[in-house]
Amino acid sequence: MSVRVLVADDQEIVRTGLTMILNAQPDIEVVGEAPDGRRAVDLARRLRPDVCLLDVRMPVMDGLEATRQLAGPAVDDPIAVVVITTFDLDEYVYAALRAGARGFLLKDAGPALLAQAVHAAAAGDALIAPSVTTRLLRAFADAGPKAPPRRPADPLTEREEQVLAKVARGRTNNEIADELFITLSTVKTHVTALMLKLGVRNRVEIAMWAYETNRVRPGS
């Protein structure tokens, strides 16, 4: 069964390009396009796509507010959102991830990574482009809420700390399994345990917590 995607970007040429890339995938189908956040929210609520691909900066309603309305903590039946943006990092990206986005990609990420992010979001996972993971989170960890980071419900085990660091550096589950010489199912178990202990919803928030608590530092 194909993953149904809604694409929202105020630039028609970008929407067209993203739509062509996604429709070229054998198991992805673009079911709607929107030129602004308000239209994206309306279409998403009507079409109920598996994933919404939202630009950060759009007229009428920006990607941040659209993400909050579709995937925020107060939404009873959230829709998976992947945020896309140009190379210049801005505060809206960090805020969009805080609002519930399951992924972050640059518009030039390429077809393979774009498809991977869509599939990850549809499966309930989250993906940040590895090439920008550390740069994004380092840049905006200090720009988030100034309240002290939440304390884990229970102390993290040594292995959970190792998995935490890998997630924060943008590693996929398969890469973590290879690097730590453990099975894929074991990785998934540790990621689930981290979400429960940290009180977060996905691996994006796991990564942000790692930076906020200085588990992962610039250049490490």
N, C-alpha and C positions, 0 to 999 in steps of 0.2 A: 504494500500500500504506500502511495506517495505521501511525502510530507507536504502539507499545504501551507503556503507562505504568503504573507501580505508584505509588500514593499512600499515604504514611505520615504520620499525624498522630494524636496522642493525643486530640484533640478531635473528636468525631463530627461536629459541625456544620461544622467546617472541612474534614474529609475529604469530607463530602457536597458541600459547596460547590465544592471544587476538582474533584471528580469530575464534577459537573454541567457546570462550565465547560469542562473538557477534552473530555468526551463530546459537547458541542455543536459542537466543531470537526469539520469534515468528514473530516479526515485524522488524527485522534488518537483512540485507544481506551484507556480505563482497564481494565486486565485484572486488577487486584487492589488491595485496600486493606488497610492494617495499622494497628493502634492503638499499636504500639511498635516500637522498633528491631530487637529480636530477631525478631519476626514478619516484619518487613520483609525482613530478610536471608534468612530461611528461604523466604519467598514468592518473592523475587527469584531465588534460586538454583534454585528449582523452575520458575518461569514464564519466566525469562530475558526480562524486558521490555527494550525498547530504552532506556528511561529510568526512573530511580527519582526520585520527587519526595519528599524527606525533610525533615520538620521537624527543627530543631536540637535542641530539648528534648523528649525522649520518655522514658517510663518503661522499666524493664527494661534497655534499651540505648539510649543517646542517639544523635542523628543523626550525631555525630562518629565514634563507633565503628562505626556501621552503614556510614557512608561509607568508612571505612578498610577494612572487611571486603569491601565490594563493589567499590571503585574504587582502593584504595591501591596504592602502588608495588610491593608484594609479591604483588598479585593477578595470576595468569597470564592470566585472561580477564575483565578488568574490565567492569562495567556502568556506563553513564553515570549520574551522579548530579547532580541540581539541588537545592540546599539552599534551603529557605524558612524565613523567620523573621518575627517581629513587628518593629516599628520600633526597639525598643531593641537596639542593637548590643552583642554580647557576645563574649567571647574564643572561644566555640565556633564562631562563623561563620568567623573567620580560620583556626582550626585545621581546620575541615571543608574549606575550600578547599585547605589544605596537604595534607589527607588524600586529595585527588584529585577533589573535586567540580568539575563543569564549569560551574557557574553558581550565582548567588546572587540571590534575589528576596525582596522583602517580600510578605507575604500579601495586601496590598491593591494589588499591582502592576497588577491588571486583566487581563481575558481576553486581550487582544492580546499583551501582553508575556509573559504566562505561556505562551501558545502558541509565541511566538518562542523563548523559552528552551528549551522542550521540543524544538523542531525543531533548534535549534542544537546541543544536547547529542546528539541522535540522529545528527546529521551529523558528529560528532566535533569540533565547535567548542565554544566556551564563551561564556557571556554573564553579565555582571553588570548589574543594573538601572542604567542611566546615572544616574538620580537619586541613587543612593547609592554609586556607584563610588568617587568621591574621598573621600567621608566614611568609608566602610568602610576603605579602604586606608590613609588617613592615620591613622585611629584605631588601627589594629592593626599597622602596619609596625614600630613599636617594640616591639610585644608578642610578635613572633615570635622565632625563635632569635637569640641574640646573636652568633653567629659572623658574620664579615664576609661580605657578599653575594658570591656566586660571580662570578668574573671571566669575561667572555665568551671563548669559545675563540679568536675573532678580533675585532679592533676593529670596532665598528659603523660603517657608512657614514652619511653625512649623512642620506640618505633613510630608512635604517633607524631612526635616532634620531627622525625626524619621525613615522614610523609608530608607533614605541614610545610616544611621547607621546600620540598619538591613542588607541591601545589602552588606555592607562592612564586616560584620561578617559572610557572606556566607549563610544567610537564603534564603530559597526558597520563591516564591511568596505565596504559601499556608501557610508556617510558619509565614511570615510577617502578613498575614491576621489574623491568629489566635492570634498572640501576640499583635497586635494593635486593635483587635476587629473591623476590617473593612472587607468589601467584597473583594473577589479575583479581581473582575473587578476594584475596587477602587485602589488596589495595583498596578495593571497594568497601570492604568491611571497616578499614581504618578511616577512610574518608567519611563514611556514615557516622562512625564514632566521634570524629572531630566535629561534625555538624551538631551532633547531640550535646557534646560537652561545651561547645562554644555558643550554642544557641543561635546558630546561623542557618540560612536556608540553602546555600549552595557553595561550591568551591571558590567562587568569586569572593564571597564574604570571608571564607577561610583565609584566602590570600591577603585580603585587606587587614584582617586581624593580625596576621603574621607580621605585617609591616608596622602596624600601630603599636605592637608590643615589642618591636625591635628584634623579633626572632630572625628576621632576614634583614640584612643591612646592605646599603649601597656598596657594590663592588665585591660582595661576599659570594 
